[in-house]
Amino acid sequence: MATEKLSPEVQKIQETVVGMYSENPWPLNRETDEEMGWRLKCLGIVPEDYQNKRVLEMGCGTGEYALWYAKNGAAQVTGIDLSDGSLAIARERQQEMAADHVDFRKMDILNCDLPTDYYDFSYSVGVLHHTGDPLRGFRHLVRTTRPGGIVMVSLYSKYSRRLLRAKQQTCKMLGGDDIDKRVEWGEKLFSGTLRKLDKRYHGLNTKQIAYDIFGFPHESLHSAGEVLRWFDDNAVDYKGSFAPLRIQDYFYAFSLPEYAVFRSTFSGFPVMRWVADLMDMVSKRIIDSESSIVEFPRPGALSRCLSQTMWIPFGLRFNCFTMAGIKRD
Ligand SMILES: C[S@@+](CC[C@H](N)C(=O)[O-])C[C@H]1O[C@@H](n2cnc3c(N)ncnc32)[C@H](O)[C@@H]1O
């Protein structure tokens, strides 16, 4: 594939973002098992979608998700990223796992030289919003996926990231272009925010969280409606969302046994855990998840508006949303 030149603005963003993640790889450690079961089920993704399949992660960081799919039955996993620091950790872990079916490559997701219509399951989690041209990255994600394959994308929410954005702007104002200074200000002024997130990651990423949140080299914010338009324009049919985008899908989500494991990611967020436990109790009484839907209709404008409004008070824990789709044949 011929590479297209990046604009000087996007090039500058890329250098700053990749430089930051190279020095402060994300995530240093994650208990991936605790979040994957419930999240994938809420997205309508089943093990058959990735087991014995070709999987691609765009912006794999330290490879935690890629290695999770490798461990859970994927036939071949490719992870691409530009940050040397993150890739070094990813490769070290791959060797420890002796995962010969995983390949970590240094490659730009905006100029991605991977085959067209090849992967069965392609995803990008928490990356496109850092690129300066997320739609271009999304197009590559779809291009590399085979017709009938799954595309999954996770982006910062325009709504639930708002409060955090105000804190980030304060750090940016005080620290200027110096990322280390911004982080220092974040640690001084918003230590409570960092403590909460530190609990959510069970103390595994203390310094990395500060950089991921307050280093703030570049990020764009997005809405579910916008991602649906990307789906439409690139021949992708909606499959599901996490958190759900229709009220009735919350009842299904909380009726699932997998919530019990995901629940530990609410440490640091007691009010959210209390609300979630209440939903869990109610949902299990009214829905039998064994015989229930596993296909989610495309959410209408009102449902999207209600759900995204509901996400706002839970913004610190849920400031990224995930949407999955199927590439049309
Ligand atoms: C927040 S981390 C996400 C890592 C991983 N997806 C996860 O959630 O575990 C963002 C990653 O995107 C990578 N990245 C940003 N822009 C990129 C680009 N244009 N091409 C490849 N990787 C990029 C960074 O190097 C960094 O490792």
PDBQT file of the ligand as one rigid body, heavy atoms in Angstrom, charges set to zero:
ROOT
HETATM    1  C1  LIG A 401      -3.418   4.595  25.758  1.00  0.00    +0.000 C 
HETATM    2  S1  LIG A 401      -2.305   3.552  24.891  1.00  0.00    +0.000 S 
HETATM    3  C2  LIG A 401      -3.394   2.203  24.529  1.00  0.00    +0.000 C 
HETATM    4  C3  LIG A 401      -2.704   0.857  24.529  1.00  0.00    +0.000 C 
HETATM    5  C4  LIG A 401      -3.597  -0.374  24.360  1.00  0.00    +0.000 C 
HETATM    6  N1  LIG A 401      -4.509  -0.273  23.253  1.00  0.00    +0.000 N 
HETATM    7  C5  LIG A 401      -4.374  -0.646  25.623  1.00  0.00    +0.000 C 
HETATM    8  O1  LIG A 401      -5.410  -0.023  25.849  1.00  0.00    +0.000 OA
HETATM    9  O2  LIG A 401      -3.930  -1.481  26.391  1.00  0.00    +0.000 OA
HETATM   10  C6  LIG A 401      -2.192   4.378  23.327  1.00  0.00    +0.000 C 
HETATM   11  C7  LIG A 401      -1.158   3.738  22.393  1.00  0.00    +0.000 C 
HETATM   12  O3  LIG A 401      -1.375   4.228  21.059  1.00  0.00    +0.000 OA
HETATM   13  C8  LIG A 401      -0.125   4.313  20.416  1.00  0.00    +0.000 C 
HETATM   14  N2  LIG A 401      -0.247   5.200  19.238  1.00  0.00    +0.000 N 
HETATM   15  C9  LIG A 401      -0.661   6.486  19.208  1.00  0.00    +0.000 A 
HETATM   16  N3  LIG A 401      -0.673   6.935  17.936  1.00  0.00    +0.000 NA
HETATM   17  C10 LIG A 401      -0.252   5.908  17.153  1.00  0.00    +0.000 A 
HETATM   18  C11 LIG A 401      -0.068   5.747  15.745  1.00  0.00    +0.000 A 
HETATM   19  N4  LIG A 401      -0.309   6.727  14.892  1.00  0.00    +0.000 N 
HETATM   20  N5  LIG A 401       0.345   4.546  15.287  1.00  0.00    +0.000 NA
HETATM   21  C12 LIG A 401       0.594   3.514  16.140  1.00  0.00    +0.000 A 
HETATM   22  N6  LIG A 401       0.426   3.614  17.483  1.00  0.00    +0.000 NA
HETATM   23  C13 LIG A 401       0.012   4.789  17.981  1.00  0.00    +0.000 A 
HETATM   24  C14 LIG A 401       0.778   4.848  21.514  1.00  0.00    +0.000 C 
HETATM   25  O4  LIG A 401       2.146   4.606  21.221  1.00  0.00    +0.000 OA
HETATM   26  C15 LIG A 401       0.278   4.060  22.739  1.00  0.00    +0.000 C 
HETATM   27  O5  LIG A 401       1.001   2.882  22.930  1.00  0.00    +0.000 OA
ENDROOT
TORSDOF 0
